[in-house]
């Protein structure tokens, strides 16, 4: 039997990522200014996606390790 202690992810991070994705999906690029805004938001979305992936691995990593043993 294994005892796993898994840290609960910060729900704020996931909510922020979902909100940014929703905003990004509504963009209609019609000007240079909008292009620049969308590009900046895309960088933030990519950063958030990386953070979410890191949290996912932090949660599933111990589970996968325990299953391999």
C-alpha positions, 0 to 999 in steps of 0.5 A: 500500500502506498500513501500519496500526498498530492498538493491541490492546485491553485484554482485561481491559476486555472480560472485565469487560464480559462478566462484568457483562453475565452478572451483569445477566442473572441479576437478579431484582428482588424488593426495593428493595435489589435494584432499587438494586443492579441500577440501580448495576450497569446504570450500570457496564454502560453505562459499560463499553459506552461504553468498548468502543465507543470501543475498537472505533472506535479499531480500525476507524477507521484501517481505514475511513480507509485504505479510503476513500483 
